[in-house]
Amino acid sequence: MTGVDMIEVYTPGIKAWFPDEDLAWVSTSVIEKEQDSNQVRITFQDDVHQDKVHVFEASINDILENKIALPPLRNPPKLENTDDLTNLSYLNEASVLNTIKTRYDQHHIYTYSGIVLIATNPFAKLPLYEPEIIQKYSGSRRGDLEPHLFAIAEDAYRCMIRDNKNQTIIVSGESGAGKTVSAKYIMRYFATADDKDAPIGKQIKAGTMTEVEEQILATNPIMEAFGNAKTTRNDNSSRFGKYIEIQFDPKRNIVGAKIKTYLLERSRLNFQPETERNYHVFYQLCAGVNEAEKEEWSLKPWSDFHYLNQSGTGVIPNVDDAKDFEETRTALTTIGIQTQTQTEIFRLLAALLHLGNIDITGRNDAALSEDEPSLVLATQLLGLDCANFRKWIIRKQIITRSEKIVTNLSPTQAQVVRDSVAKYIYANLFEWLVTVINTSLSCQNIESVSSFIGVLDIYGFEHFKKNSFEQFCINYANEKLQQQFNQHVFKLEQEEYVREEIDWKFITFSDNQKCIEMIEAKMGVLSLLDEESRLPSGSDQGFCNKLYQNFGTPSYQDYFKKPRFSNSAFTVVHYAHDVQYESEGFMDKNKDTVPEELLNLLQNSKSQFLADMITPVPTTPTLESTPKKAPSLAKKPTLGSIFKQSLINLMDTIHQTNVHYIRCIKPNEAKVEWVFEPTIVLSQLRACGVLETIRISCAGYPTRWTFEEFADRYKCLIHSSQWEKNDIRSICSMVMDTYIKDTDKYQIGLTKIFFRAGQLAYMEKLRSDRLNECAIMIQKHMRGFHARIQYIRVKNLAKMLQCVVRRKLAQRQLETLKQERAAITIQTTFRRHLERKRYVQKMAAVIKIQSVARGFLDRKKFQSVKKVHAAILIQKIARGWMARSRYQAQRAYIIRVQSYIRRRIARKQLVVYRAEARSVSHLKDTSIKLESRVTDMIETLTQQREEKSRLKVKAVELESQVKTWIERYERLDQKAKDIESIIGQPAQRQDNYANLRAQREQLQSDYFNSLDKIKTQDKDLNRLKQELNRQREEISNLRKRNSGTPSDNADINELKNQILALKANCDVKVLVQ
């Protein structure tokens, strides 16, 4: 179909998709189309927000030249819930996303996309993996039941039996998408499903498992404990890749298994970002060991270990670490690891925790105390010599041709060495566990293994704010897997064309071989990293500069970029996204080596378990050697080269097997159940290759319909008389010959019809138009029939209404006659009632007049009696008032006379009292009282002055004693400092110093108490002075009062002299005090 034909499809009512920032794609409907010879303008209305309008405008030439694409069309509602995306009429990005979302909203988490199973994580427990479900899928063909993990597993099993070829199931996706759980359920399916079509000799499980199958399932808790950790995106994230081979004998019984691991994240052991955890087994160890083991290994809560408390997160909601520890121990026992060996494993893990707590101090040179507690515990548990281990933690040895040079490390370098030892031990422990599992699970008789099914649980494409060596290796692995996926899909596409015997041309697809060669070629990124790692002066910046030099050419500009604002980073253009990698740490993580001295210590450990576990690193000889010189030192393989080789071996294994794909999708970042975020899902669909599969399909014949399906849907385009005369294939040919003139737009195969991309959109338009014409015809006849029925109903209704009206009129006339007769009867009764009422009113009026007249007469008589009684009462009150007035006047006169007399007598008495007050005897009595009071005050002052003097003397003594103690303390302090400078150790007289210091503080306290007491006495003395002054003022007032009264001059002078003497005596005492 040409671009012009596609434009014709966009008629009012047609639904299409428009991009949206929040929802990725939104559904719209065409409401208007304007088109001329050069330009087209289509207006769409949003299906959700009716007031929102989207406008598409472009030139027809741009559409024909594919410079601008028309809005993708939406599929009919019938197909939007299909369980296979390849069945969609319009196979585009928006339709794929909408179908997955529609199924997810209906709680269908699995959807096929051709050979790929898309699994969307629900973040909730579903009853989809019960034993009855497993048996339901056992023996069924793919497509018979709903999409499921078990359908893929059963398909792989059937392909292995039918083709006698090994199978691989690749489970991929980003962290938190559910890869680990999916792989676990696939393994459970193989271990528990019954083969309903089992050949003779195959063991029927009947609800039980063999020992090998139980051991295979037991590997899950072990690998999760030692290789999984909580991350920001996932509470149980696999921090390594694994390929599990489930081995079958010729009778298709499971006889063994084999595990291969890839790129364990070693750096997680010594560092975890915020909200993340270390490997599960460490937290299980702290929570699950018994008290005896906890005391023997000096285990504490996880928050006390540096390797576990950096992120601040140690507990996962709804996870019991103690219970998981018991499951891990049970699983270790199941695979054949003895209890004593398990104890050695946990002892080793405890040693690693103490190793992380070793406190390395110092400024320029690292310092580590020999009796550092964590050092002693770690070396004791590891069976190492503490002194030698401490020496090579803070020092390094450089070997030259003539000598060995030992230099000190900085504190940072020493911590790196400590962490590298811990990572090396843990990595070897992990590899040892894998080896033990393989030894236990692998079939001893290799000849009895006829085939296997591999389950690859591999990390998905990663792109963070800061990407390092681990992300580079992970994305490199995903590049290889994506290339294999594209080639496999392309191969299947071509095979179906050949099988259907249709004419086809070579389909081009996105090939990332150039990017892979840039990474793994002879002068690729990994080779340059290894080369820089082997240089004594190699650095991350030097590695980065080599990348700029080698890949900064135009031939690599589509795959390698130099960041604009950084000289220590580089960008690789991956198939899914451009990723910028920071070169910092690439060298150390690639080498990941332990100093030879510490490696020898580990290999010679007193712990036989550790010594056996630490195997010498394999070496590869260098190519440079001459007969005159000694052979070059062996090169240790780097982590990058090991990963590259293991990845190449993995791809060789995959290429030799038949591959099945499961793409796990994480629907939201918050891990909330049944929440679907379209933008996040769309980015994962692009990264996992699902959309690339669709693009490859669209390049050929993406839409394939069987003859039955096509005829059933589109036979309406031809006359119904042709349906019975021709078979299904002829009906299909008639439809296509009639409406599709260009034979290049479709191909007829043996069992299917293949259509080019967008061709079915045209067919759907024709079908929609045909159905509209039929609908209009049906509507015309139905409306005529409906109008005739309506006319007959109206006519019958009119007759019925006439009958009803006439009946109503007769009934109304009858009702009028009844009302007239009733009115006459009512009038008669009413008139009688009025007359009776008038008589009653007149009679009541007469009675009322009589009662009023009688009442008036009685009230008049009562008023006369009342006036007589009031006159008598007034007379009585007036007479009483006159008698009281006379009595009160006489009483007031008598009282006035008495008061005059009493005032006269009081004045006389006052004169007598004043004379007595001016007499000498009274003055003497007053003086005597004052003298006795002054004497008491003088005695009190004297006592207080004496007490003050005594306290001053005591304060002086205390001050001198304090000064003596201070001088003694200073002499002792100086002596202690001299002794410390000589011996280099803390002073030995700490107790004496403490006693002296306590005595000094006691003296100071006594001194301050004495000062407070003196201050209190000063206050009392001031109070007494004030009281004395007040007495002086009283005496002075007495003198003034007596100055005008004649008295005995001799007595007065004598009193004056006594007062002056007392005053002088008081002043002298005050001065003395």
Buried (B, 14 or more C-beta within 10 A) or exposed (E): BEBEBBBEBBBEEBBBBBEBEEBBBBBBBBEEBEBEEEEBEBBBBBEEEEEEEBEBEBEBEBBBEEEBEBBBBBBBEEBBBBBBBBBBBBBBBBBBBBBBBBBBEEEBBBBBBBBBBBBBBBBEEEEBBEEEBBBBBBBBEBEEBBBBBBBBBBBBBBBBBEEEEBBBBBBBBBBBBBBBBBBBBBBBBBBBBBBEEBEEEBBEBEEEBBEBBBBBBBBBBBBBBBBBBBBBBBBBBBBBBBBBBBBBBBBBBBBBBBBBBBBBBBBBBBEBEEEBBBBBBBBBBBBBBEEEBBEBBBBEEBEEBBBBBBBEBBEBEEBBBEEBBEBBBEBBEBBBBEEEEBBBBBBBBBBBBBBBBBEBEBEEBBBBEEEBEBBBBBBBBBBBEBEBBBBBBBBBEEEEEEEEEEEBBBBEBBBBBBBBBBBBBBBBBBBBBBEBBBEBBBBEEEEBBBBBBBBBBBBBBBBEEEBBBBBBBBBBBBBBBBBBBBBBBBEBBBEBBEEBEBEBEEBEBEEBEBBBBBBBEEEBBBBBBBBBBEEEEBBBBBBBBBBEEBBEEEEBEEBBBBEEEEEBBBBBBBBBBEBBBBBBEBBBBBBBBBBEBBBEBBBBBEBEBBBEBBEEEEEEEEEEEEEEEEEEEEBBBBBBBBBBEBBEEBBEBBEEBBBBBBBBBBBBEEBEEEEBBBEBBBBBBBBBBBBBBBBBBBBBBBBBBBBEBBBEBBBBBBEEEEEEEBEBBEBBBBBBEEBBEEEEBBBBBEEBBBBBBBBBBBBBBBBBEBEEEEEEEEEEEEEEEEEEEEEEEEEEEEEEEEEEEEEEEEEEEEEEEEEEEEEEEEEEEEEEEEEEEEEEEEEEEEEEEEEEEEEEEEEEEEEEEEEEEEEEEEEEEEEEEEEEEEEEEEEEEEEEEEEEEEEEEEEEEEEEEEEEEBEBEEBBEBBEEBBEEBEEBBEEBEEBBEBBEEBEEBBEBBBEBBEEBBEEBEEBEEEBEEBEEEEEEEBEEEEEBEEBEEBBEEBBEBBEEBBEBBEEBEEBBEEBBEEBEEBBEEBEEBBEEBEEEEEEEEEBEEBEEBBEEBBEEBEEBBEEB
